[in-house]
Amino acid sequence: MELKGKNALITGGNRGIGRATAFALAERGVNVGITYFRGKKKAEEVIESARARGLKACAVQCDIKDFKQVEKMVSQVIDKLGGIDFLINNAGISGPSSRIDDISVEEWREVLDTNLSGSFYCCKALKGELVRRKGKIVNISSIAAKMGGTIGSHYAASKAGLLGLTFALTNELAPHVTVNAIAPGPVDTELISEEVKKKLSALTPFGRIARPEEIAHTVIYLLENDYVSGEVIDVNAGRYMD
Ligand SMILES: NC(=O)c1ccc[n+]([C@@H]2O[C@H](COP(=O)([O-])OP(=O)(O)OC[C@H]3O[C@@H](n4cnc5c(N)ncnc54)[C@H](OP(=O)(O)O)[C@@H]3O)[C@@H](O)[C@H]2O)c1
């Protein structure tokens, strides 16, 4: 699929992987709608940069844990861009705790509601639009979905749930919409501390963690391809080969 002239919604497009994805899409002539939760200033930088390329761009504040806010955000982005062809479910959090004894029920709910329910809400609110426009969904999961990771059981479970959501919607939305997931290993963003980044760099065969642009590049591949669906692409420099 030719990306130029299409419209994308990227949740959490103000920083990290979402920001790199918004830039990569804008470089290819895609109009971008992004959401942010608290980081308005960074969101404005992203949309100014897209507008400077002559593209349509908007940033909408939204707590993806709340379905009503998601529905409102989706209709605002459709109004501003004139429609949505691509949904990138990227917004996500890790909790403050990582061990089961320390993870409170509230923290468990917060992580599941954001990472899993938030993505489901966006898919639900956009399903009709994406079917009509023969669109695509890319869910940003994690290596933790497959090997547990170190962030915590709540995070791993939310990211594994996102794979289940990907597979179920692949069947349900075919042949109109392709649905895929990306499972990155550690990425150089604010989600993980500098100390953890150092530790994880040493564990990867390439001796470094991924750059956000390397995940964005995988998103581009999945949007350009019209026949890959129900796939999970690992982007981890061969972590499983250890
Ligand atoms: N970094 C990694 O090592 C890594 C590895 C594998 C997968 N991932 C996944 O990749 C995705 C992006 O992560 P990142 O590393 O780029 O993280 P990040 O830099 O911490 O960005 C997280 C994004 O999620 C948004 N967000 C958080 N809570 C939200 C809520 N309730 N409603 C709406 N938006 C919310 C944030 O918005 P504000 O800035 O406005 O708060 C921000 O844009 C996440 O799903 C993460 O789990 C990351």
The ligand as a Tripos MOL2 file, in Angstrom:
@<TRIPOS>MOLECULE
LIG
   48    52     1     0     0
SMALL
NO_CHARGES

@<TRIPOS>ATOM
      1 N1         10.6940    1.1830   25.8940 N.am      1 LIG1
      2 C1         10.7150   -0.1400   25.8760 C.2       1 LIG1
      3 O1         11.7070   -0.7760   26.2860 O.2       1 LIG1
      4 C2          9.5600   -0.9260   25.3100 C.ar      1 LIG1
      5 C3          9.7610   -2.2750   24.9710 C.ar      1 LIG1
      6 C4          8.6910   -3.0200   24.4780 C.ar      1 LIG1
      7 C5          7.4410   -2.4110   24.3080 C.ar      1 LIG1
      8 N2          7.2820   -1.1060   24.6540 N.ar      1 LIG1
      9 C6          5.9350   -0.5290   24.4820 C.3       1 LIG1
     10 O2          5.9850    0.5100   23.5440 O.3       1 LIG1
     11 C7          4.9320    1.4610   23.8070 C.3       1 LIG1
     12 C8          5.5330    2.8630   23.8450 C.3       1 LIG1
     13 O3          6.4470    2.8890   24.9320 O.3       1 LIG1
     14 P1          7.6420    3.9250   25.0510 P.3       1 LIG1
     15 O4          8.8120    3.1350   25.4030 O.co2     1 LIG1
     16 O5          7.6720    4.8390   23.8850 O.co2     1 LIG1
     17 O6          7.1430    4.6440   26.3840 O.3       1 LIG1
     18 P2          7.1120    6.1720   26.8680 P.3       1 LIG1
     19 O7          8.2070    6.9500   26.2420 O.co2     1 LIG1
     20 O8          7.0310    6.0720   28.3410 O.co2     1 LIG1
     21 O9          5.7050    6.6920   26.2750 O.3       1 LIG1
     22 C9          4.4880    6.2060   26.7720 C.3       1 LIG1
     23 C10         3.3560    6.9040   26.0450 C.3       1 LIG1
     24 O10         2.1040    6.4190   26.5360 O.3       1 LIG1
     25 C11         1.2710    7.5600   26.8570 C.3       1 LIG1
     26 N3          0.3420    7.2030   27.9330 N.ar      1 LIG1
     27 C12         0.6310    6.7190   29.1730 C.ar      1 LIG1
     28 N4         -0.5080    6.5450   29.8930 N.ar      1 LIG1
     29 C13        -1.5420    6.9250   29.1040 C.ar      1 LIG1
     30 C14        -2.9600    6.9890   29.2560 C.ar      1 LIG1
     31 N5         -3.5660    6.6060   30.3930 N.pl3     1 LIG1
     32 N6         -3.7130    7.4500   28.2250 N.ar      1 LIG1
     33 C15        -3.1060    7.8330   27.0760 C.ar      1 LIG1
     34 N7         -1.7750    7.8000   26.8550 N.ar      1 LIG1
     35 C16        -1.0020    7.3520   27.8520 C.ar      1 LIG1
     36 C17         2.2390    8.6340   27.2890 C.3       1 LIG1
     37 O11         1.6330    9.9080   27.1900 O.3       1 LIG1
     38 P3          2.1980   11.1920   28.0840 P.3       1 LIG1
     39 O12         3.6400   11.3780   27.7240 O.co2     1 LIG1
     40 O13         1.3550   12.3250   27.6310 O.co2     1 LIG1
     41 O14         1.9890   10.8020   29.5040 O.co2     1 LIG1
     42 C18         3.3620    8.4190   26.2670 C.3       1 LIG1
     43 O15         3.0320    9.0310   25.0500 O.3       1 LIG1
     44 C19         4.3170    1.0340   25.1430 C.3       1 LIG1
     45 O16         3.1220    0.3340   24.8970 O.3       1 LIG1
     46 C20         5.3750    0.1080   25.7470 C.3       1 LIG1
     47 O17         4.8210   -0.8190   26.6160 O.3       1 LIG1
     48 C21         8.3060   -0.3390   25.1290 C.ar      1 LIG1
@<TRIPOS>BOND
     1     1     2 1
     2     2     3 2
     3     2     4 1
     4     4     5 ar
     5     4    48 ar
     6     5     6 ar
     7     6     7 ar
     8     7     8 ar
     9     8     9 1
    10     8    48 ar
    11     9    10 1
    12     9    46 1
    13    10    11 1
    14    11    12 1
    15    11    44 1
    16    12    13 1
    17    13    14 1
    18    14    15 2
    19    14    16 1
    20    14    17 1
    21    17    18 1
    22    18    19 2
    23    18    20 1
    24    18    21 1
    25    21    22 1
    26    22    23 1
    27    23    24 1
    28    23    42 1
    29    24    25 1
    30    25    26 1
    31    25    36 1
    32    26    27 ar
    33    26    35 ar
    34    27    28 ar
    35    28    29 ar
    36    29    30 ar
    37    29    35 ar
    38    30    31 1
    39    30    32 ar
    40    32    33 ar
    41    33    34 ar
    42    34    35 ar
    43    36    37 1
    44    36    42 1
    45    37    38 1
    46    38    39 2
    47    38    40 1
    48    38    41 1
    49    42    43 1
    50    44    45 1
    51    44    46 1
    52    46    47 1
@<TRIPOS>SUBSTRUCTURE
     1 LIG1         1 GROUP 0 **** ****
